[in-house]
Amino acid sequence: MDDELDQTLGAVGPRLRALRRQRETTLADLSAATGISVSTLSRLESGVRRPTLELLLPLARAHGVTLDELVDAPSTGDPRIHLRPVTRHGMTMLPLTRRPGGIQAYKLVIPGGSRRAEPDPQTHEGYEWLYVLNGRLRVVLGDQDLVLTPGEAAEFDTRVPHWFGSADAEPVEFLSLFGRQGERAHLRARPRTQPPPAGRGSGGAGWTEGWGDG
C-alpha cells in the first residue's frame, strides 16, 4: 500500500509540470494565482516536495481540473488533458478544447435556483463570449441586468464586474468562449465570390463565419 501511494504521489510532479506547460503558464503566474511560492512549486514539479492536499487543492482550481486528475495520473506522467466535467461554485463546466493558450471553449450548466439569489459580481483579466443553448441565463454586467434566452449571445471584457446564473427555477445550459489574455472571438464576413445560380435571385452578399483571435 505504501509503495502504491508513493508511486501515485510521485506521478503528481510530472503531471503538474505538463499541465502548466500546456497552458503556457509560468511558475511566477501560477504562484500569483495560488499563493504558493515559486520555490515550492518548482520542488513539487521536480518531485522533491511531497504533494499535500493543502497544496493540491489550489493547484487543481488554478489549472481547472479535478483533484482526481492530479493524483490519479498514470506513472508515465501522461500530459494529455482528459475532458471531464468540473464543478465550481454550483456550475458544471465541460472543457471543449485542448489547445494551450488562446481562446478556450466550455459548456456550462447551472441548475435552476441553485445559486444565491443576490448576485456577487467579480472581475478578472480576460474576454468572454456566451451563447445560450437551453433555459434562461441571467447576466449581471456592470450596471446592466439582462436575461438571455436560447439563441442569444453576449460578449464582454471580464474586467467589468459580472455575474451569471439561472434566471428561474429551470437549469440553463450555455457555451462560453474565454480568452485569459483578452483575446476576442469575432465573426469574419466575406462577400460571395461567385454569382448566385440563374433563377435563384441575387440574394445579397453571402456570409462565411469563423472564429478568430482578435
PyMOL commands that set and color helices and strands:
alter all, ss='L'
color gray80, all
select helices_A, chain A and resi 2-10+12-22+27-34+38-46+53-63+67-71
alter helices_A, ss='H'
color red, helices_A
select strands_A, chain A and resi 86-88+91-95+103-110+127-134+137-141+144-148+153-157+162-166+172-179+185-187+211-213
alter strands_A, ss='S'
color yellow, strands_A
deselect
rebuild
show_as cartoon
